[in-house]
Amino acid sequence: MKVSELWLRSFIDPKESISVLADQLTNAGIEVDNLQWHEAKGKSPQAILTLKVPPNRGDCLSMEGVARELSLLTDIPYKPIAISQLPTQMKESFVIRLESPELCPRYRGCIIQKVNSQTKSPDWLIERLELADLRSVSVIVDILNYVMLELGQPLHAFDLAKLDSEIIVRKSKQGEKLKLLDGQTIELDSETLIIADKTKPQALAGVMGGEASSVTEKTTDLFLESAYFDPIAIRKAAKRYGLRTDSSFRFERGVDPEMQGHALFRAQQLIVEITSGIPAGSFEEKDIQTLPMNPSVLLRKERVSQVLGLSLSSDEIVKILQRSHMKIESIKEGFKVYPPSFRQDIHLEVDLIEEIARIYGFNKLSTSKLPGQLGSYAMPETLVSASHLKEVLINRGFSEVITYSFIDPKLSNVFFPGNHPLLLKNPISAELAAMRVSLLPGLVQALQYNQRRQLLRSRFFELGLCFLEEKSKITEKQILAAVCSGSVYAEQWGESSRSIDFYDIKKELEALLSLAKGQTFIFEKAEHPALHPGQTANIIRQSEKSESPQLVGIIGALHPRILRELELEGPIFVFELDLAKIGDAKKPEFHALSKFPAIRRDIAILVDNKVFAEDLRSAIVKCVGELLQGISLFDVYQGKGIEPGKKSVALGLILQHPSRTLVESEVNDLMKQVVLMLSKQFHAILRE
């Protein structure tokens, strides 16, 4: 936004140079992007400031707003323009209906008759518009632009003769069409706020007027519009139809909901003065329930001191806030502060504290350390925290990565064919148009990036949210996932190179799950659209007596189809865990160590190839009971001497009694029971 010194002096009379004022604005959070000088024949040079106004400071998108800001920052007296409603010389009636008060809670209008639309804009008006980087169009348009720049309230003028009976502020109907002032015709949806008459749309509310009711040189009677529109509705409409105007720019950031009459009468005053028009009535419709009102905000003196490190007296605080045009009421807790209607950015106590800091001066704030109380918090022994999980992986050579929560829908379909992710209505780009349902696509993309730069050995993990739609509800899940590729160890002389396999990443996962002490996790053969059909397993948390087994994640090799489509060098192994389902660790309990010796017995059995070692282990644990202190799988053999379709499985059992020495006979009997049970359940044959 461009602000001219000439115009500012209509509101304030600064003693400082314009460069000093520019520094004041920058220090207060309104950046001065450029300071230049405009020279006109016979006139002294005029300074022009180009400001970068923050989105939350819509009140500074006008000459009055900037002057008001400079006034409170420098304590220069502020002189508002004297504006009053002109007496009505001709009585006209006009109907205004608000059918969407939630989107337009206030609509004001006035009629001006016998306007000379062919009048040339006065030189002073054209000069000020040019200093603000706007060209002169016609006298009515120039006056409305002038008022918008001066006061910050966009206005619109209709040719009264082209309106049918009334003004209706409503949502458009699907398929309605509107030809705009720029010549393009848009087809409206059912959610756009429009200004219509009795028969058709006449303007895109807050964005641009329609050609059908536009003001021309032949126009003699005007209907002026001054309204408050919902900022979100205007922002959506401007983006939906690809229209960015000075009007929408201000409405999007929020105009003063009390400014409509003030700006309307200012425009009326100028039109009557310049074009010799005759005031013929003003009208207003409003909905108090939906009109935005700044609530009172509680401000505590001790909180100001705590946040800013300042010891300001109550009088100093009151004086500073009164300079910001706020009303203040002293109460027991501190102050009840009522922000002015044009400060739509003040809602919380911290907003008021920031305002005090701005006006007091950021450069005057103390650099001493602020006092604070630190508390110590007990860490539950049963907690399996995300930080501990990350620490384990980092210590085992993994690097943490952070990928986008949005992914390419095409990439999502590569990993999960037929799955329909949540699509964004307003994506950053086509490649970031869907919410991720898994961390795997992002991790694999990171690995792909490395492989294309000859970094073949990669070990990445990520902890983040995934977004799933379940039973028409969107749920967020905290997921931990990892991906590995390349050799097991970095290149070295002491160990021959070997590519990573399923059991290597399973070992990393088991180290991770060991944090959930007391919980038992097993691996079951599974299928997954993104993983190799023969090298995939579900991770199951075994049940307690009152719970059913829970699926907590998946582990496996990336599917060959994905390797081909993404041009990856395999094998690549991944795992993914739902952290909410891992469960807390069990509280450690002391058990006395047995003073009596343990006995080991090894058995080798022939079983079918389809029998899983985990099933054998579970069956033995159930059969032996408390005497079993440990069980290990130390050999699996297939080949010469073993019948096709069979395998030899060797297991070592550690047996120990807590209060006595086990005798040979009872150990032998126990092993016979184990062999008999394995024979019945798995048709196992004991190898001699």
N, C-alpha and C positions, 0 to 999 in steps of 0.2 A: 504494500500500500504506500502511495506517495502522499506526503504531507508538506504543504507549502507554508513558509514563514508568514507570508501575506495573510493567509487564511487563519493561521493560529492566532494572529494578533487581534482577530475579531473577538477572541475569548479571553486572552491573557495579555499582559504587557510585561514581558520578561526584561530584566536588566542585563542578564547574562547573554553571551553570544550564543548563536544557534549550535555551535560545536559543543559548548558546555551542556546545553539541553540534551543534545544527542547522547552524551556520556551518561547523563542522568537516566535516560530511558534504557540504555543498554544495561546499566548497573541494576535496574529494577526488573530486568527480565524481558524487555521488549527490544530486540536487537535492531540496531540501525545498520542496515546493509550497505547504504551508500549515502553520501552527502554531496550534492552538486549545486551549482549556481545557475540561475536562469536570468539572462539579461534581455531586457526589452528596450526599444528605443525611447529615450527620454525618461527612463525610470531607473531607479537604483537596482542593483542585482538582488534577486530573491533566492534565499536558500530553500532547497527541496530535500527532504529526508525520505529515503526509501526504507520502510519498516518491515520487519518480519514479525508479525503479530502471532503469538502463540494461539493454538486452537481454542483454549479455554478463556481467552480474553477478547471475545467478540465485541465488548464495549469499547475497545480501542480501534475499531474499524471505522472511525469517523473523526473529523476534525475536532468536534466537541469532545469526544472521548479521549483523544490524545492530549488536548489542552487541559482537560480535567485531570488526567494522569500527571502531567507536568506540574500542575498547580499543587497537587498534594505532595509531590516529591520535592518541590522547591519552595513551597509555602508562598507562592505568588498568588495574589487574589484572582479568583475565577469569576468571569462575567458571563453568565448564561444569556442567550438571546431572548429578548422579550417577545413572546408570541402569544397572541390571544385570538379567539375565534371571532371572525368578522360577523357583524350583524347580518341576518338574512334579509335580503331585499325582495326576493320573490319566493313564494312558498311552493315547494314541490314535495310530493310524497314518493317514497320508493321502498320496496319490500326487500329485506335481506333475510335469508334463511340459512341457519347453520345445521346441516344434516350430519356433519362429522365434527362435533365440538371437541372431541379428543384430539383432533389434528389441527383444528383452528378454533381455539376458545374465544378469540376476540376478532371482530371484523368491523372496521369503521369505514364510512364512505361519505362523500359530500358531492353535491351537484353545483357546477359553475356554468352559468348560461351566458350566451352572447360573447363567447371568447373569440378573439381575432387570432386564429391559428397561423396567420401569415406574418405576424409580427416577428421582426428580427430580434434575436437574443441580444441583450445589451453587452457591450464590450467587457464590462467588469465580470459578467457571468461567464462569458466565453474564456476570458483569461484564467479565471480560477479553475475551470474545467480542464483547460490545457495544462495548467500546472500540476493537476492531478492525473495527467496522462489520459484524458478523455476528450474526444473530438466533439464539436458542436453538430447536432443532428437537426433539431427543430426546436422552437421555443418551448413547447410543452415537455418534450423529452429532456431538454437541457435543464429545465427547472426541477424535474423529478430526479434527475441524476445529481443535481446540485444539492438537493435536500438529503438524498441518500448519503452523499459524501460528507455533508455537514453534520447530520444528526445520527447516521447509521441505520436509519429505517428505510428499507426499500419501499417504493410506491409504484402504483400502476394506474394508468389513465385509460378509460374506455370512452369510445364515442357513444354518448347516451342514446343517440338516435338509432344505433345499431343493436341495442340491447332490447330483448323482449320481456318487458314488464317487471322483471325482478332479478336479483342476484341470489344464486344458490351455491353454497359452498358444500361440496359433496365429493364422494369417491366416484371415480369414473366407472362406466359399465364396460364389460368386456367387449372389445371390438369397436368402441367409439373412436372416431377419428378427429384430429385437431390439426389445422394448418397454423403453424407458428409464424411469428414475425420475421424469422429468418428465411421463410419460404418453404421449409420442409414440412411434410405432413407425417404425423406420427399416429400409430394405432395404439390406443390405450388399453391397459389391462384393468382388472377390477379392484386394484389396490392403490391407484394414483389419485391424489387429491387435486381436484380441479375447481375452477370458478366457472359456473355455467349460468345461463339465463333459463327462461322457461322452456326453450326448445333444444339447445345444444351447448356443448362446451365452448367457453370463450377464452380460457387461459389455463396454462399449467401453473398451478398455485405456487407462488414463491420462486418460480424459475423463469418463465417467459410468457408473454401475452400471445393471444391469437390474432391472426390477420383479419378475421371477420369483423372484429370490433375495434380495430386499431384507429388511432387518431391520425387524421390527414390534414392537409391545408384547408379542406372544406369543412372541417369539424367546427361546429359552433357551440355545442353543449357537451360538457365533460362529466363523467362520473369518476371521481378519484377514489382509489382503493388504498387503505392502510390497514394491514392485518398482522396478527401474530400467528405464525405457522409452527407446527412441531418440527424441531430441527432434524430429527431422525427421518421423518416422512419426506422432507425436502431433500435430504442427502440421498435417500434411496431413489427418489424420482430423478434427480439430476444424473445419477450414475446409470440408472436403468435406460434412460433415453440419450445418454451421451451428451448432456447439455451442462456446461459450466458458465454461469453468468455472475456478474457482480451481485445481483440480487440473491441467487442461491448461495453464493459464498458467504454472505452475511447471515441468511436464515439458518444455514447449516450450523453455524457457530453460536446461534442463539441471540436474538435481538431483545431489547428491553421490552417486557410485556406491558409496560406503562407508557411507552413512547408513541403509540399509534396516533392518538389525538393530537399530540404535540407536533409530530411531523406532518400530519394531514393539514393542520391549520397553517403551518409554515408554508407549505406548498400552495395552499389556497391564497394566502397573503401575497406571495410572489406572482401567482398567475393573475390575480385581480389587478395588482400594481402594474405588471408589464403588459398584459394583453387586454386590459379594460373589461375583464369578465365581471359577472354579477353573481354573488353568492346566492344560492337558491335552496339551502337546506342541507343539514348533515344528519347522518344516521349511524346507529351502532347496535350490534348484536353481540352478546358475550355470554359465556358459560362460566360462572364463578367457580364451579366445582372443578373444572379442568384447567383453569387458568393458572400457570405456575406462580407460586408465591414463595419467596425466600423465607424459610423458617428461622426462628430465633436460635442463636447458637450460644451455648454456655462457654464462657472463657474464665479460666482460673488463673489468678495472678501467679501462684506457685508453679503452675504448669509452664507459663511463659518463661520463668526463670530457669526451670529445669531443662527446657528444650534449647533456649538461646544462650544460656549462661549469663543473662543480664539481670541486674537488680533494678528493675524499673518500678517507680512508684505508681500507685493507682491513677494519680492525676496525669502522669506521662502516658500511660496506656490509653486513658480516655481521650486525651488530646490527639494522639496519633490516629486512633480509630475515627474520631470525629472529622479529621482531615480527609478520611476516606468516605465521607458522607454517610457514616453509619450512626444509627441511634443506639444509645447505650443506657441500660437500666441497671443500677447497682442492686445486687441481691446478696444473700448470706454466703452463697458458694463462690461469688466473684462478680461477674458481669453477665447480664443477658444482652446479647448484641443482635441488632436487627440490620442485616445488610441491605443496601439500597437495591431497587429492582433491577438496575443495570448490571449488578455484580452477580451474575448467575453462576459464578465459579466458587462461591463461598457457601459451604454447607457444614463444615466440621470445625472443631476447635483448632486443629492444626492449620486450617486455611487462614484463620484469624492470626495465628502466631506467625505464619509466613508473611502476612500483610504487615504486621508490626516490624518484622525484620527488614522488609523491603523499604519501608518508609524511614525507619531508624537509620538504615544503611548497612548493607552486608559487610562493608569494609570496617565498620565500627564494632562488629561482633568480637567477643573475646576469643583468643586462641588457646585459652587454658583448657585443660581436660575437664570434661563434664563429670560430676560425681554420679555414681550409680551403685546399686547393690547387686552383687552377684550371689546367686543361690546355688547350692550343690544339690544335684538331683540323683537319686538312687537309680542305678541301672538294673532292672530285673534280671536275675540269673537265667530266667527262661526265655528272654527275648532273643530272637534271631533277627538282628537288625540288618538293614540294607547295607550300612557302612561296613559291617563285618563281612558280609558276602562279597562286597567289592574288594575288600582288603585281601581276602583269600585268593581271589582271581589275579589281582595285581601281583601278589607275592609268587604266584605260579607262572608269571611271565605273560599275562594277558594285558592288553592296553584298552582303556575305556574309550569308547567313542560316543558321540551324541549325534543322532541323525534326526531328520525332520519327522514330525508327527504326521505330515502329509506325504503321500507318495503318488506316483503315476498309476492311475487305474489299470493301465496295460501291464505294468510290472506286478501289481497285485494279482492280476489274472494269471500271470505266468506261474506264481507260487500257489495260488488257490483257484484253479479253473472252476467257473460256475459260481464262485462266491461274489456277492454284490456288496462292496464296501460302502460306507457312508460317503456320499459325494458332497463337496462344499458348494454352496450357492454362489460364493464369491471367491474363487480360488486365486492365489497369487499368480499361478501360471497353469497351463494344461498339464505340466509334469508334476504338479503338486495339488491335484484336484480331489484326492480321496484321503480319508482318515485311515491310518494303518490299522490292520487287524492283527498284525504280528510284527515283531522286531526283525524277523529274518530278512525281508527284502532290503531294508536299510543297511543291515550288517553285511549282506552279500554284496551290495553295491559298493560299500567301503572296501571290501576285499578285492572286488573287481578293479577298483581304482588303483589299488596297490599292484595287482598282477600286471596291469597294463604298463607299469613302470618297473617291471622286472623284480618286484619284491614278492617272491613266491611264498615265503614263510611268513604267515600272518596268524595272529591270535588276538581276536577282538572280543569285547563284550559290551553290552549296553543294558542299562536299567532305565526303563521308561514306561509310559502309559500306552496301552492299546485300546482301541475304541470298537466295541462290538454292539450290534443290535440284537437283543434277545427278547422275544415276546413283545415286540413293538416298543421296547424301552432301550435307550442307549446306556450302556454300562462302560465304565472305565476300569481297566485292570492293570495293576502294576506287574510288569513282566521283566524277568531277567533272562537274557539270551546271550549265547556266545557262538563264535564261529572259528574254526581252525583249518589251516591248510599248510601244505609243504612238509618239510621233514620234521621228525620228532625233536631233534636237537639241532642247534646251530652248527654250522660246519666246524669240525674239529678233527684232531689227529687220533684221539683216544677212543672214538666210537664211530663205527661205520654208519654211513647215511642210510636212513630208513624213513619211508613216507609214513605219515600219521595214519592210524587205523581206528576202528570203532572203539577198541578197548583203551586206547590212549585218552580219548576224550571222555570215555566213561570213568576213567580214573580221576580226571579233573572234576567231573561232576560229583563223584562220590566224596571227594575232599570238601566240596562245597556243602553237600548235604550232611556231612559229619557235624556241622555246626548245630544242627537240630538234634542235639544229644537226646538219646532215649527214644527217638522216632525211628521206625524201620521203613526203609524204602526198597522196593523191589522193581525189577525191570521185566516187562512183558512184551513179547513180540507184537508189533502193531503195523498199521498202514497209515500213511500220511501223504497227501497229494504232492507235497514238496520234497519228500524224502524217498530214498532208495527202498523199493519194496522188500528187499532181503536184509537190509541193515537199518531197521527202524525199531524202536522200542518205546512203549509208554512207561512213564515213571509213576509208580503207584505208592502212595503212603498207606502202609498196612493199617488195618482197622484196630481200634481198641474194642473192648467188648460191646460198647454202646454205639459204636460208629461203623459205618460201612466204608470199604476202601475208597480212597479218593485219588482221582487222576490229577497229578500236579504238574505234569509236563511231558515233553517229548524229546527224544534224542535219536540221532541217526546221521546217515550220509546224505548229502544233497542229491536229488534225483538226476540221473544222466540227461534227461530231457532239459532240465534247467541249465546244466553245464553247457549243453550244445547251444541253447537259445541265447545265453549270455556270454558265450565264448570264454568260459572259465576253464582253468586247468585244474583237474581234480586229482585225487579225491578231496572233497571238502566235507567236514563234519560239523554238525551244529547241535545245540540243545536249547531248549526254551522252558522256563519255569514260571508258573503262576505263584508269586510270592505269598499271596493271601492263603494259599492252600498248603504251604509247607508245614505250617503249624509251629507252635512254640516248642522249645526244648523242654524236656522234663527236668524238674528240679533235682539236682544231684543228691543222692542218698548214699550214706556210708554202709558198706557191707564188709564184715570182718573177713580177712583173708584166711583161707583154710591152711592149717598147719600140716595137712596130710598130703602125700605125694599124688600127682596127677598121672593118669595112665593114658597112653595113646594107642589107638587101634586103627589100622588102615584096612580098608576093603576096596576091592576092584570088582566092578560089576559090568555085565554086558546088558545094554538097554537099546531100545529103538532110537534111531537118529532124531526122531521128533520129540523125545523126552528132554525137558529143560533141566539143567543142573539146579536151578532155583526150586523147582518142584521137588527134586530129590532132597535138597537141604531142608525145605519146610517139613516134609514128611518125617525125616529123621529127628528134627527138633521136637516134633509133636510126640514121637514114639519114645524117645529117651527121657525127655523131661528135664528136671533140674540138675541131674548129674552131668549133663552135657555142658561143658564150659567153652567149647569151641569146635568149629567144623570148617575144614578147608578143602577146596578142590585143587589137587596138585597134579592131575594128569588126565588128559583126554586123548585117546588113541583110536585111529581108524587106519586100516591098511592090511598088510600081510598077516594072516592068521585070524582076522576078524571078518565075520560073515558080512557080505554087502547089506547095507541098510541098518547096520548095527554100529555101536561105538562102545569103547571101553572107557569107563569113568572111574577114576580112583579118588577116594575121599579119605581124609584123615580126621578121626574123632578124638577129642580130648575129654576124658572122663575124670571127675573128681567129686568126692563126698566132703561136705563142709565139716563133719564132726568125727570121721573115722577113716581108716584106710580101706579102700575097696579090695576085696579078695578076688583071686583069679576066676573062681567058679561063677561069681555073680556077673563079672565083666563078660565072660564067655556066654552066659545065658542072655545077657543084654544084647550082645552082638548077634546071637541067633535070632532074637526077636526082630532086630533091625533088618536082617537079611530076609526073614520070612515076610515082613511087612512090605519090603521092596519088591519081593517076588509077586505078592498078591496085587499090589497097586500098579506096578510098572512092568510086570513080567520080566523082572531083572534076574539074571543068572550070575551067581558068584563065580569069579574067576579064581582058579587055584594057583 
